[in-house]
Every structure is written in C-alpha cells, then in structure tokens.
C-alpha cells in the first residue's frame, strides 16, 4: 500500500484490482488461496505500474 501511495481506504479496491490483474495472467485454478502483495510485486513484472494505472481510473 505504501509503494502505491494508497491509504487504508483504498485497500478493498487494491485487493479487487490485484485479483483482476492475476486473473489476466493465469487461470483461477492457479491462484493461491492467500495472496500477499509483496509476493505479487516480486513475482510479476509490471504489477505496480499496472495497479497504479487501474487505481487512477
């Protein structure tokens, strides 16, 4: 959240947009049961930039 410059009120939207981002890149069956944003940042190039773009709309 800090890296995005987002406050706590934006958290539900960050969660939704992160799930949407992951689903754009892999089948739902491959999603882990628990998603850590730091893990997504480390594993997915362009995630933060894409999330910032999605949150701006």
PDB file of N, CA, C and O in Angstrom, chain B, residues numbered from 101:
ATOM      1  N   UNK B 101       0.833  -1.182   0.000  1.00  0.00           N
ATOM      2  CA  UNK B 101       0.000   0.000   0.000  1.00  0.00           C
ATOM      3  C   UNK B 101       0.882   1.251   0.000  1.00  0.00           C
ATOM      4  O   UNK B 101       0.582   2.243  -0.665  1.00  0.00           O
ATOM      5  N   UNK B 102       1.952   1.181   0.746  1.00  0.00           N
ATOM      6  CA  UNK B 102       2.861   2.322   0.809  1.00  0.00           C
ATOM      7  C   UNK B 102       3.500   2.592  -0.546  1.00  0.00           C
ATOM      8  O   UNK B 102       3.604   3.744  -0.965  1.00  0.00           O
ATOM      9  N   UNK B 103       3.928   1.541  -1.230  1.00  0.00           N
ATOM     10  CA  UNK B 103       4.562   1.697  -2.540  1.00  0.00           C
ATOM     11  C   UNK B 103       3.597   2.286  -3.566  1.00  0.00           C
ATOM     12  O   UNK B 103       4.020   2.908  -4.540  1.00  0.00           O
ATOM     13  N   UNK B 104       2.312   2.089  -3.343  1.00  0.00           N
ATOM     14  CA  UNK B 104       1.305   2.634  -4.247  1.00  0.00           C
ATOM     15  C   UNK B 104       0.912   4.059  -3.893  1.00  0.00           C
ATOM     16  O   UNK B 104       0.294   4.761  -4.694  1.00  0.00           O
ATOM     17  N   UNK B 105       1.272   4.476  -2.696  1.00  0.00           N
ATOM     18  CA  UNK B 105       0.835   5.777  -2.230  1.00  0.00           C
ATOM     19  C   UNK B 105      -0.647   5.767  -1.900  1.00  0.00           C
ATOM     20  O   UNK B 105      -1.314   6.800  -1.967  1.00  0.00           O
ATOM     21  N   UNK B 106      -1.163   4.591  -1.541  1.00  0.00           N
ATOM     22  CA  UNK B 106      -2.584   4.440  -1.253  1.00  0.00           C
ATOM     23  C   UNK B 106      -2.822   4.379   0.251  1.00  0.00           C
ATOM     24  O   UNK B 106      -2.001   3.865   1.011  1.00  0.00           O
ATOM     25  N   UNK B 107      -3.960   4.915   0.654  1.00  0.00           N
ATOM     26  CA  UNK B 107      -4.312   4.857   2.078  1.00  0.00           C
ATOM     27  C   UNK B 107      -5.134   3.602   2.360  1.00  0.00           C
ATOM     28  O   UNK B 107      -5.470   2.846   1.449  1.00  0.00           O
ATOM     29  N   UNK B 108      -5.448   3.397   3.623  1.00  0.00           N
ATOM     30  CA  UNK B 108      -6.184   2.197   4.026  1.00  0.00           C
ATOM     31  C   UNK B 108      -7.565   2.107   3.382  1.00  0.00           C
ATOM     32  O   UNK B 108      -8.081   1.010   3.168  1.00  0.00           O
ATOM     33  N   UNK B 109      -8.157   3.244   3.075  1.00  0.00           N
ATOM     34  CA  UNK B 109      -9.482   3.241   2.463  1.00  0.00           C
ATOM     35  C   UNK B 109      -9.452   2.618   1.065  1.00  0.00           C
ATOM     36  O   UNK B 109     -10.473   2.127   0.584  1.00  0.00           O
ATOM     37  N   UNK B 110      -8.295   2.636   0.417  1.00  0.00           N
ATOM     38  CA  UNK B 110      -8.163   2.084  -0.936  1.00  0.00           C
ATOM     39  C   UNK B 110      -7.923   0.575  -0.927  1.00  0.00           C
ATOM     40  O   UNK B 110      -7.915  -0.057  -1.983  1.00  0.00           O
ATOM     41  N   UNK B 111      -7.729   0.000   0.252  1.00  0.00           N
ATOM     42  CA  UNK B 111      -7.370  -1.416   0.337  1.00  0.00           C
ATOM     43  C   UNK B 111      -8.347  -2.357  -0.373  1.00  0.00           C
ATOM     44  O   UNK B 111      -7.894  -3.239  -1.103  1.00  0.00           O
ATOM     45  N   UNK B 112      -9.671  -2.211  -0.193  1.00  0.00           N
ATOM     46  CA  UNK B 112     -10.578  -3.133  -0.912  1.00  0.00           C
ATOM     47  C   UNK B 112     -10.417  -3.052  -2.431  1.00  0.00           C
ATOM     48  O   UNK B 112     -10.495  -4.068  -3.122  1.00  0.00           O
ATOM     49  N   UNK B 113     -10.198  -1.866  -2.936  1.00  0.00           N
ATOM     50  CA  UNK B 113     -10.012  -1.713  -4.386  1.00  0.00           C
ATOM     51  C   UNK B 113      -8.685  -2.316  -4.828  1.00  0.00           C
ATOM     52  O   UNK B 113      -8.609  -2.928  -5.893  1.00  0.00           O
ATOM     53  N   UNK B 114      -7.644  -2.151  -4.026  1.00  0.00           N
ATOM     54  CA  UNK B 114      -6.345  -2.754  -4.340  1.00  0.00           C
ATOM     55  C   UNK B 114      -6.488  -4.271  -4.400  1.00  0.00           C
ATOM     56  O   UNK B 114      -5.924  -4.911  -5.288  1.00  0.00           O
ATOM     57  N   UNK B 115      -7.229  -4.844  -3.474  1.00  0.00           N
ATOM     58  CA  UNK B 115      -7.443  -6.293  -3.465  1.00  0.00           C
ATOM     59  C   UNK B 115      -8.177  -6.725  -4.730  1.00  0.00           C
ATOM     60  O   UNK B 115      -7.772  -7.684  -5.387  1.00  0.00           O
ATOM     61  N   UNK B 116      -9.265  -6.016  -5.079  1.00  0.00           N
ATOM     62  CA  UNK B 116     -10.022  -6.370  -6.290  1.00  0.00           C
ATOM     63  C   UNK B 116      -9.169  -6.249  -7.541  1.00  0.00           C
ATOM     64  O   UNK B 116      -9.187  -7.137  -8.394  1.00  0.00           O
ATOM     65  N   UNK B 117      -8.424  -5.162  -7.658  1.00  0.00           N
ATOM     66  CA  UNK B 117      -7.612  -4.940  -8.852  1.00  0.00           C
ATOM     67  C   UNK B 117      -6.441  -5.916  -8.920  1.00  0.00           C
ATOM     68  O   UNK B 117      -6.027  -6.307 -10.011  1.00  0.00           O
ATOM     69  N   UNK B 118      -5.910  -6.309  -7.779  1.00  0.00           N
ATOM     70  CA  UNK B 118      -4.840  -7.311  -7.761  1.00  0.00           C
ATOM     71  C   UNK B 118      -5.375  -8.649  -8.246  1.00  0.00           C
ATOM     72  O   UNK B 118      -4.728  -9.326  -9.046  1.00  0.00           O
ATOM     73  N   UNK B 119      -6.550  -9.033  -7.767  1.00  0.00           N
ATOM     74  CA  UNK B 119      -7.156 -10.280  -8.225  1.00  0.00           C
ATOM     75  C   UNK B 119      -7.417 -10.222  -9.726  1.00  0.00           C
ATOM     76  O   UNK B 119      -7.157 -11.195 -10.434  1.00  0.00           O
ATOM     77  N   UNK B 120      -7.924  -9.103 -10.216  1.00  0.00           N
ATOM     78  CA  UNK B 120      -8.182  -8.950 -11.647  1.00  0.00           C
ATOM     79  C   UNK B 120      -6.878  -9.033 -12.441  1.00  0.00           C
ATOM     80  O   UNK B 120      -6.830  -9.666 -13.495  1.00  0.00           O
ATOM     81  N   UNK B 121      -5.827  -8.397 -11.935  1.00  0.00           N
ATOM     82  CA  UNK B 121      -4.517  -8.454 -12.594  1.00  0.00           C
ATOM     83  C   UNK B 121      -4.035  -9.892 -12.687  1.00  0.00           C
ATOM     84  O   UNK B 121      -3.606 -10.339 -13.750  1.00  0.00           O
ATOM     85  N   UNK B 122      -4.105 -10.612 -11.584  1.00  0.00           N
ATOM     86  CA  UNK B 122      -3.645 -12.003 -11.583  1.00  0.00           C
ATOM     87  C   UNK B 122      -4.468 -12.859 -12.537  1.00  0.00           C
ATOM     88  O   UNK B 122      -3.923 -13.718 -13.230  1.00  0.00           O
ATOM     89  N   UNK B 123      -5.774 -12.630 -12.575  1.00  0.00           N
ATOM     90  CA  UNK B 123      -6.632 -13.409 -13.467  1.00  0.00           C
ATOM     91  C   UNK B 123      -6.377 -13.085 -14.940  1.00  0.00           C
ATOM     92  O   UNK B 123      -6.669 -13.898 -15.816  1.00  0.00           O
ATOM     93  N   UNK B 124      -5.836 -11.907 -15.208  1.00  0.00           N
ATOM     94  CA  UNK B 124      -5.438 -11.557 -16.578  1.00  0.00           C
ATOM     95  C   UNK B 124      -4.209 -12.349 -17.012  1.00  0.00           C
ATOM     96  O   UNK B 124      -3.925 -12.460 -18.205  1.00  0.00           O
ATOM     97  N   UNK B 125      -3.475 -12.904 -16.033  1.00  0.00           N
ATOM     98  CA  UNK B 125      -2.200 -13.554 -16.327  1.00  0.00           C
ATOM     99  C   UNK B 125      -2.158 -15.051 -16.044  1.00  0.00           C
ATOM    100  O   UNK B 125      -1.201 -15.727 -16.423  1.00  0.00           O
ATOM    101  N   UNK B 126      -3.181 -15.569 -15.386  1.00  0.00           N
ATOM    102  CA  UNK B 126      -3.179 -17.001 -15.076  1.00  0.00           C
ATOM    103  C   UNK B 126      -4.600 -17.473 -14.803  1.00  0.00           C
ATOM    104  O   UNK B 126      -5.467 -16.675 -14.447  1.00  0.00           O
ATOM    105  N   UNK B 127      -4.835 -18.760 -14.969  1.00  0.00           N
ATOM    106  CA  UNK B 127      -6.172 -19.300 -14.691  1.00  0.00           C
ATOM    107  C   UNK B 127      -6.492 -19.235 -13.192  1.00  0.00           C
ATOM    108  O   UNK B 127      -5.596 -19.277 -12.349  1.00  0.00           O
ATOM    109  N   UNK B 128      -7.762 -19.133 -12.888  1.00  0.00           N
ATOM    110  CA  UNK B 128      -8.197 -19.041 -11.495  1.00  0.00           C
ATOM    111  C   UNK B 128      -7.730 -20.245 -10.681  1.00  0.00           C
ATOM    112  O   UNK B 128      -7.430 -20.106  -9.496  1.00  0.00           O
ATOM    113  N   UNK B 129      -7.666 -21.401 -11.287  1.00  0.00           N
ATOM    114  CA  UNK B 129      -7.234 -22.610 -10.580  1.00  0.00           C
ATOM    115  C   UNK B 129      -5.789 -22.487 -10.079  1.00  0.00           C
ATOM    116  O   UNK B 129      -5.405 -23.158  -9.121  1.00  0.00           O
ATOM    117  N   UNK B 130      -4.994 -21.634 -10.723  1.00  0.00           N
ATOM    118  CA  UNK B 130      -3.589 -21.457 -10.336  1.00  0.00           C
ATOM    119  C   UNK B 130      -3.375 -20.391  -9.269  1.00  0.00           C
ATOM    120  O   UNK B 130      -2.255 -20.209  -8.792  1.00  0.00           O
ATOM    121  N   UNK B 131      -4.443 -19.682  -8.888  1.00  0.00           N
ATOM    122  CA  UNK B 131      -4.295 -18.659  -7.854  1.00  0.00           C
ATOM    123  C   UNK B 131      -4.103 -19.321  -6.493  1.00  0.00           C
ATOM    124  O   UNK B 131      -4.773 -20.302  -6.172  1.00  0.00           O
ATOM    125  N   UNK B 132      -3.186 -18.779  -5.699  1.00  0.00           N
ATOM    126  CA  UNK B 132      -3.009 -19.338  -4.355  1.00  0.00           C
ATOM    127  C   UNK B 132      -4.200 -18.955  -3.463  1.00  0.00           C
ATOM    128  O   UNK B 132      -4.902 -17.988  -3.758  1.00  0.00           O
ATOM    129  N   UNK B 133      -4.427 -19.693  -2.396  1.00  0.00           N
ATOM    130  CA  UNK B 133      -5.555 -19.377  -1.510  1.00  0.00           C
ATOM    131  C   UNK B 133      -5.371 -18.051  -0.766  1.00  0.00           C
ATOM    132  O   UNK B 133      -6.347 -17.412  -0.374  1.00  0.00           O
ATOM    133  N   UNK B 134      -4.142 -17.656  -0.579  1.00  0.00           N
ATOM    134  CA  UNK B 134      -3.825 -16.399   0.092  1.00  0.00           C
ATOM    135  C   UNK B 134      -2.819 -15.654  -0.768  1.00  0.00           C
ATOM    136  O   UNK B 134      -1.797 -16.211  -1.169  1.00  0.00           O
ATOM    137  N   UNK B 135      -3.115 -14.392  -1.048  1.00  0.00           N
ATOM    138  CA  UNK B 135      -2.244 -13.600  -1.920  1.00  0.00           C
ATOM    139  C   UNK B 135      -1.600 -12.500  -1.093  1.00  0.00           C
ATOM    140  O   UNK B 135      -2.287 -11.690  -0.471  1.00  0.00           O
ATOM    141  N   UNK B 136      -0.281 -12.482  -1.094  1.00  0.00           N
ATOM    142  CA  UNK B 136       0.487 -11.439  -0.414  1.00  0.00           C
ATOM    143  C   UNK B 136       0.959 -10.447  -1.472  1.00  0.00           C
ATOM    144  O   UNK B 136       1.593 -10.835  -2.453  1.00  0.00           O
ATOM    145  N   UNK B 137       0.650  -9.174  -1.271  1.00  0.00           N
ATOM    146  CA  UNK B 137       1.010  -8.171  -2.275  1.00  0.00           C
ATOM    147  C   UNK B 137       2.512  -8.104  -2.519  1.00  0.00           C
ATOM    148  O   UNK B 137       2.947  -7.880  -3.649  1.00  0.00           O
ATOM    149  N   UNK B 138       3.303  -8.295  -1.478  1.00  0.00           N
ATOM    150  CA  UNK B 138       4.759  -8.300  -1.666  1.00  0.00           C
ATOM    151  C   UNK B 138       5.196  -9.438  -2.573  1.00  0.00           C
ATOM    152  O   UNK B 138       6.126  -9.282  -3.364  1.00  0.00           O
ATOM    153  N   UNK B 139       4.533 -10.578  -2.465  1.00  0.00           N
ATOM    154  CA  UNK B 139       4.836 -11.708  -3.343  1.00  0.00           C
ATOM    155  C   UNK B 139       4.465 -11.389  -4.787  1.00  0.00           C
ATOM    156  O   UNK B 139       5.192 -11.746  -5.714  1.00  0.00           O
ATOM    157  N   UNK B 140       3.333 -10.719  -4.973  1.00  0.00           N
ATOM    158  CA  UNK B 140       2.912 -10.350  -6.327  1.00  0.00           C
ATOM    159  C   UNK B 140       3.909  -9.370  -6.931  1.00  0.00           C
ATOM    160  O   UNK B 140       4.284  -9.506  -8.095  1.00  0.00           O
ATOM    161  N   UNK B 141       4.335  -8.393  -6.156  1.00  0.00           N
ATOM    162  CA  UNK B 141       5.329  -7.425  -6.632  1.00  0.00           C
ATOM    163  C   UNK B 141       6.601  -8.145  -7.055  1.00  0.00           C
ATOM    164  O   UNK B 141       7.170  -7.842  -8.104  1.00  0.00           O
ATOM    165  N   UNK B 142       7.049  -9.100  -6.239  1.00  0.00           N
ATOM    166  CA  UNK B 142       8.288  -9.818  -6.532  1.00  0.00           C
ATOM    167  C   UNK B 142       8.157 -10.744  -7.738  1.00  0.00           C
ATOM    168  O   UNK B 142       9.122 -10.939  -8.477  1.00  0.00           O
ATOM    169  N   UNK B 143       6.979 -11.310  -7.940  1.00  0.00           N
ATOM    170  CA  UNK B 143       6.812 -12.325  -8.980  1.00  0.00           C
ATOM    171  C   UNK B 143       6.337 -11.777 -10.320  1.00  0.00           C
ATOM    172  O   UNK B 143       6.543 -12.414 -11.353  1.00  0.00           O
ATOM    173  N   UNK B 144       5.710 -10.614 -10.318  1.00  0.00           N
ATOM    174  CA  UNK B 144       5.065 -10.121 -11.545  1.00  0.00           C
ATOM    175  C   UNK B 144       5.641  -8.783 -11.976  1.00  0.00           C
ATOM    176  O   UNK B 144       5.374  -7.744 -11.373  1.00  0.00           O
ATOM    177  N   UNK B 145       6.432  -8.837 -13.024  1.00  0.00           N
ATOM    178  CA  UNK B 145       6.960  -7.590 -13.581  1.00  0.00           C
ATOM    179  C   UNK B 145       5.802  -6.721 -14.054  1.00  0.00           C
ATOM    180  O   UNK B 145       4.872  -7.204 -14.700  1.00  0.00           O
ATOM    181  N   UNK B 146       5.868  -5.456 -13.729  1.00  0.00           N
ATOM    182  CA  UNK B 146       4.857  -4.519 -14.181  1.00  0.00           C
ATOM    183  C   UNK B 146       3.619  -4.431 -13.319  1.00  0.00           C
ATOM    184  O   UNK B 146       2.713  -3.651 -13.611  1.00  0.00           O
ATOM    185  N   UNK B 147       3.567  -5.227 -12.250  1.00  0.00           N
ATOM    186  CA  UNK B 147       2.371  -5.221 -11.398  1.00  0.00           C
ATOM    187  C   UNK B 147       2.093  -3.842 -10.804  1.00  0.00           C
ATOM    188  O   UNK B 147       0.980  -3.329 -10.920  1.00  0.00           O
ATOM    189  N   UNK B 148       3.082  -3.251 -10.181  1.00  0.00           N
ATOM    190  CA  UNK B 148       2.840  -1.955  -9.527  1.00  0.00           C
ATOM    191  C   UNK B 148       2.408  -0.893 -10.530  1.00  0.00           C
ATOM    192  O   UNK B 148       1.493  -0.116 -10.257  1.00  0.00           O
ATOM    193  N   UNK B 149       3.050  -0.856 -11.674  1.00  0.00           N
ATOM    194  CA  UNK B 149       2.691   0.131 -12.688  1.00  0.00           C
ATOM    195  C   UNK B 149       1.263  -0.088 -13.169  1.00  0.00           C
ATOM    196  O   UNK B 149       0.495   0.863 -13.318  1.00  0.00           O
ATOM    197  N   UNK B 150       0.915  -1.352 -13.410  1.00  0.00           N
ATOM    198  CA  UNK B 150      -0.437  -1.666 -13.866  1.00  0.00           C
ATOM    199  C   UNK B 150      -1.457  -1.358 -12.779  1.00  0.00           C
ATOM    200  O   UNK B 150      -2.533  -0.840 -13.074  1.00  0.00           O
ATOM    201  N   UNK B 151      -1.143  -1.662 -11.557  1.00  0.00           N
ATOM    202  CA  UNK B 151      -2.068  -1.384 -10.464  1.00  0.00           C
ATOM    203  C   UNK B 151      -2.266   0.118 -10.299  1.00  0.00           C
ATOM    204  O   UNK B 151      -3.388   0.578 -10.091  1.00  0.00           O
ATOM    205  N   UNK B 152      -1.198   0.871 -10.389  1.00  0.00           N
ATOM    206  CA  UNK B 152      -1.335   2.335 -10.322  1.00  0.00           C
ATOM    207  C   UNK B 152      -2.253   2.842 -11.438  1.00  0.00           C
ATOM    208  O   UNK B 152      -3.093   3.712 -11.207  1.00  0.00           O
ATOM    209  N   UNK B 153      -2.090   2.293 -12.649  1.00  0.00           N
ATOM    210  CA  UNK B 153      -2.919   2.699 -13.772  1.00  0.00           C
ATOM    211  C   UNK B 153      -4.386   2.356 -13.495  1.00  0.00           C
ATOM    212  O   UNK B 153      -5.278   3.168 -13.742  1.00  0.00           O
ATOM    213  N   UNK B 154      -4.626   1.158 -12.984  1.00  0.00           N
ATOM    214  CA  UNK B 154      -6.001   0.740 -12.704  1.00  0.00           C
ATOM    215  C   UNK B 154      -6.637   1.590 -11.603  1.00  0.00           C
ATOM    216  O   UNK B 154      -7.823   1.916 -11.671  1.00  0.00           O
ATOM    217  N   UNK B 155      -5.854   1.941 -10.602  1.00  0.00           N
ATOM    218  CA  UNK B 155      -6.392   2.730  -9.486  1.00  0.00           C
ATOM    219  C   UNK B 155      -6.651   4.181  -9.891  1.00  0.00           C
ATOM    220  O   UNK B 155      -7.457   4.864  -9.259  1.00  0.00           O
ATOM    221  N   UNK B 156      -5.983   4.650 -10.924  1.00  0.00           N
ATOM    222  CA  UNK B 156      -6.170   6.030 -11.368  1.00  0.00           C
ATOM    223  C   UNK B 156      -7.510   6.224 -12.071  1.00  0.00           C
ATOM    224  O   UNK B 156      -7.970   7.355 -12.221  1.00  0.00           O
ATOM    225  N   UNK B 157      -8.130   5.147 -12.497  1.00  0.00           N
ATOM    226  CA  UNK B 157      -9.408   5.254 -13.226  1.00  0.00           C
ATOM    227  C   UNK B 157     -10.570   5.114 -12.291  1.00  0.00           C
ATOM    228  O   UNK B 157     -11.721   5.177 -12.723  1.00  0.00           O
TER     229      UNK B 157
END
